[in-house]
């Protein structure tokens, strides 16, 4: 699988207090598509990441971190003129505030010309998100070109970021989602974009994709496939440390199970288990749950699944 999009250097406070008083920060990396690629590799799925970074220490650190996770980074371009984007994150279990410094970044200059450097004939699946589409007109054109490329199965995570979009955002994101084979969207995102949140209503807005996954926060997730009934699985109870990256982990788990030919319910459970690993860390990249716990819960009866809780001491 190939994931295409921007990844930035991420800084989180290493000490308590308001951001203006923090003097020590911890550097990490974060980007929706590379998060998915790293999580896919953790699930045993070969994955590549295509993007651009600046010719700077942050860019080298980003590429090294993604490569260290086992992702193929051979399609990452080093831009000699533009910088690597970065953002600051105030980690909090209720939802982390972030401040982006990505205007004019190397990745924002990506465009349809990237396809000339990709061997898409050897790629069976491409994953993109609405974040990349919002970065610049050329990035939007790139996402459109990837979604329209013949012979490639595509997945699209809406990843609504209102600060990146103008008033055209809802219409543009609907058109991008309509062009994908598989779409992932949160019910809160659908409500903000199109005024609907129930899975059946979201499906009325997006009848085109063969598969639509509606994530309903900490409650459950529902998959609607052409010609089949809706299937839902409740989310796991998790002692949340910080939520950023959980949606990407869910996407990776769902996609990995899809590629393995799993049933809709098992795909959703795999997504929930992967998301739980992201919810238990301040890093944007998920830390997988112990394999024994994953195997046990994937095959658990509904009562056992519903009773499971993920905490700092393990899965109970």
C-alpha positions in Angstrom: 0.0 0.0 0.0 1.2 3.5 -0.8 0.2 6.5 1.5 0.7 10.0 0.2 0.7 13.2 2.3 2.6 15.6 4.5 4.4 14.6 7.6 5.8 17.2 10.0 8.1 17.5 13.0 6.0 17.6 16.1 6.9 19.2 19.4 5.1 18.3 22.7 5.8 19.9 26.1 8.3 18.0 28.3 7.1 19.9 31.4 3.9 21.1 32.9 2.5 24.6 32.4 1.1 26.9 29.7 3.0 26.8 26.4 4.4 30.3 26.8 6.2 29.1 29.9 7.5 25.7 28.6 11.2 25.7 28.0 11.7 22.1 27.1 10.0 20.3 24.3 10.2 16.7 22.9 10.5 16.3 19.2 8.5 13.6 17.4 6.9 13.2 13.9 3.3 13.3 12.8 1.3 13.1 9.6 -1.9 11.3 8.9 -0.7 9.3 5.9 2.7 8.3 7.4 0.9 7.4 10.6 -1.2 5.0 8.6 1.8 3.6 6.8 3.7 3.0 10.0 0.7 1.3 11.6 0.1 -0.8 8.5 3.7 -2.2 8.7 3.0 -3.0 12.4 0.1 -5.1 11.1 2.4 -6.9 8.7 1.3 -5.0 5.6 4.1 -3.7 3.4 3.6 0.1 3.0 5.3 3.0 1.4 5.0 6.8 2.0 5.4 9.4 -0.7 5.8 13.0 0.2 8.3 15.9 0.3 10.4 17.4 3.1 12.9 20.2 3.4 16.6 19.9 3.2 16.9 20.5 6.9 17.3 18.6 10.2 13.6 18.3 10.7 13.1 16.7 7.3 15.9 14.2 7.9 14.4 13.4 11.3 11.0 12.8 9.8 12.2 10.5 7.1 14.5 8.6 9.5 11.6 8.0 11.9 9.2 6.8 9.3 11.9 4.6 7.7 12.7 3.2 11.2 9.1 1.9 11.4 9.7 -0.2 8.3 8.0 2.0 5.8 9.5 2.4 2.3 10.5 6.1 2.0 12.1 5.9 -1.4 9.4 8.1 -2.9 10.0 11.1 -0.5 11.5 14.1 -2.3 13.9 16.5 -0.5 13.1 20.0 -1.5 16.2 22.3 -1.5 14.2 25.5 -1.2 11.2 24.9 1.0 11.2 23.9 4.7 9.7 20.9 6.5 6.5 21.8 8.2 6.2 21.5 12.0 3.5 21.8 14.7 3.3 22.2 18.5 0.9 20.0 20.4 -0.5 20.4 23.9 -1.2 16.8 24.8 -4.5 16.4 26.7 -6.9 13.4 26.9 -9.9 15.6 26.0 -8.4 16.7 22.7 -5.0 18.3 22.0 -4.7 21.9 20.9 -2.2 22.2 18.0 -0.4 25.1 16.4 0.7 24.5 12.8 3.7 26.1 11.1 3.3 24.6 7.6 2.6 27.4 5.2 5.0 27.2 2.3 6.3 23.8 3.4 7.9 21.3 1.0 4.9 19.0 1.0 2.5 21.9 0.2 4.3 22.1 -3.2 3.4 18.6 -4.2 1.2 18.2 -7.2 0.1 15.8 -10.0 3.7 15.7 -11.3 4.4 13.3 -8.4 2.5 10.6 -10.3 5.3 10.6 -12.9 7.8 9.5 -10.3 5.5 6.8 -8.9 5.2 3.3 -10.3 1.5 3.0 -9.6 1.3 -0.1 -11.9 2.9 -1.9 -9.0 0.7 -0.4 -6.3 -2.6 -2.1 -5.5 -3.9 0.4 -3.0 -3.4 4.1 -2.4 -4.4 5.9 0.8 -4.9 9.7 1.0 -6.7 12.2 3.2 -8.5 15.5 3.2 -5.6 17.1 5.0 -3.3 16.9 2.0 -6.0 18.1 -0.3 -6.3 21.3 1.8 -2.7 22.3 1.7 -2.6 24.0 -1.7 -4.3 23.9 -5.1 -1.5 21.7 -6.4 -2.0 19.2 -3.5 -5.7 19.1 -4.2 -5.0 18.4 -7.9 -2.6 15.6 -6.7 -5.3 14.0 -4.5 -7.8 14.2 -7.4 -5.3 12.6 -9.7 -4.6 9.7 -7.3 -8.3 9.0 -6.7 -8.9 9.0 -10.5 -6.0 6.8 -11.4 -7.1 3.7 -13.3 -6.3 0.3 -11.8 -5.7 1.5 -8.3 -8.0 0.9 -5.3 -8.2 4.0 -3.2 -9.1 4.8 0.4 -9.8 8.3 1.6 -10.0 9.5 5.2 -11.9 12.8 5.3 -9.9 14.2 8.2 -11.8 17.5 8.3 -9.6 20.4 9.4 -11.7 23.5 9.3 -8.7 25.8 9.8 -7.3 24.6 6.5 -10.5 25.0 4.4 -12.5 27.9 3.2 -16.3 27.8 2.5 -15.8 25.4 -0.4 -14.5 22.7 2.0 -17.7 20.7 2.4 -18.3 20.4 -1.4 -14.7 19.6 -2.2 -14.4 16.9 0.4 -17.7 15.4 -0.7 -16.4 15.2 -4.3 -13.1 13.6 -3.2 -14.9 11.1 -1.0 -17.3 10.2 -3.9 -14.3 9.4 -6.1 -12.7 6.9 -3.6 -13.4 3.2 -3.3 -13.3 3.2 0.6 -14.1 6.3 2.7 -13.6 6.8 6.4 -15.3 9.7 8.2 -16.2 10.6 11.8 -19.8 11.3 12.6 -18.8 14.6 14.0 -17.0 15.5 10.8 -20.0 14.5 8.7 -22.2 16.7 10.9 -19.9 19.7 10.5 -19.5 19.2 6.8 -22.9 18.0 5.6 -25.3 18.4 8.5 -25.8 14.6 9.0 -24.3 12.2 11.5 -26.2 8.9 11.5 -24.5 6.3 9.3 -27.6 5.8 7.0 -27.8 9.6 6.5 -24.1 9.9 5.8 -24.6 7.1 3.2 -27.3 9.2 1.5 -24.7 12.0 1.1 -22.1 9.6 -0.1 -23.7 6.8 -2.1 -20.8 6.4 -4.5 -18.0 4.6 -2.5 -18.2 0.9 -2.4 -17.4 1.0 1.3 -18.2 3.7 3.8 -17.0 3.6 7.4 -18.6 6.0 9.8 -16.7 6.4 13.1 -18.8 7.4 16.0 -16.2 8.5 18.5 -15.8 6.4 21.6 -19.2 4.8 21.0 -18.8 2.5 17.9 -18.1 2.4 14.2 -20.3 1.3 11.3 -19.4 0.0 7.9 -21.9 0.2 5.0 -21.1 -1.7 1.9 -22.9 -1.8 -1.4 -25.4 -4.5 -1.4 -25.0 -5.4 2.2 -26.6 -4.5 5.6 -24.9 -2.0 7.9 -22.4 -3.7 10.4 -21.3 -2.0 13.6 -19.0 -2.8 16.4 -18.8 -0.9 19.7 -15.5 0.8 20.5 -13.3 -0.4 23.3 -13.2 1.4 26.6 -9.8 3.1 26.9 -8.1 5.1 29.6 -7.2 7.9 27.2 -3.8 9.6 27.4 -4.1 11.7 24.2 -6.4 11.3 21.1 -4.3 12.6 18.2 -3.4 9.7 15.8 -6.3 7.4 16.9 -8.2 7.9 13.7 -5.1 7.1 11.6 -4.5 4.0 13.6 -8.1 2.9 13.2 -7.8 3.4 9.4 -4.6 1.3 9.3 -6.2 -1.5 11.3 -9.3 -1.5 9.2 -7.3 -1.4 5.9 -5.0 -4.2 7.1 -8.0 -6.4 7.9 -9.6 -5.5 4.6 -6.5 -6.6 2.7 -6.5 -9.8 4.7 -10.0 -10.6 3.6 -11.6 -10.2 7.0 -15.3 -9.9 7.6 -16.7 -6.4 8.1 -17.1 -6.9 11.9 -13.5 -8.2 12.2 -12.3 -5.2 10.2 -14.0 -2.8 12.6 -12.6 -4.6 15.7 -9.1 -4.5 14.2 -9.6 -0.8 13.7 -10.8 -0.3 17.3 -7.8 -2.3 18.7 -5.4 -0.2 16.7 -7.0 3.0 17.8 -6.7 1.9 21.4 -2.9 1.7 20.9 -2.8 5.3 19.8 -5.1 6.6 22.6 -2.6 5.2 25.1 0.4 7.4 24.0 1.2 11.1 23.4 2.9 10.1 20.2 1.0 10.5 17.0 2.1 7.0 16.1 0.2 4.2 17.7 1.9 1.7 20.0 0.3 -1.7 19.2 -1.4 -3.6 22.0 0.1 -6.9 23.0 -0.5 -9.5 20.2 -2.0 -12.0 22.7 -4.6 -9.5 23.8 -5.4 -8.5 20.2 -5.9 -12.2 19.2 -8.1 -12.8 22.2 -10.3 -9.8 21.6 -10.7 -10.3 17.9 -12.4 -13.6 18.5 -14.2 -12.7 21.7 -17.9 -13.0 22.1 -19.9 -9.7 22.2 -20.1 -9.6 26.0 -16.4 -10.1 26.5 -15.6 -7.5 23.9 -17.9 -5.0 25.5 -16.4 -5.6 29.0 -12.8 -5.1 27.9 -10.9 -2.0 29.1 -7.5 -0.8 27.9 -5.5 0.9 30.7 -1.9 1.7 31.5 -1.6 -1.7 33.2 -2.8 -3.6 30.2 -6.0 -5.0 28.6 -8.6 -6.2 31.1 
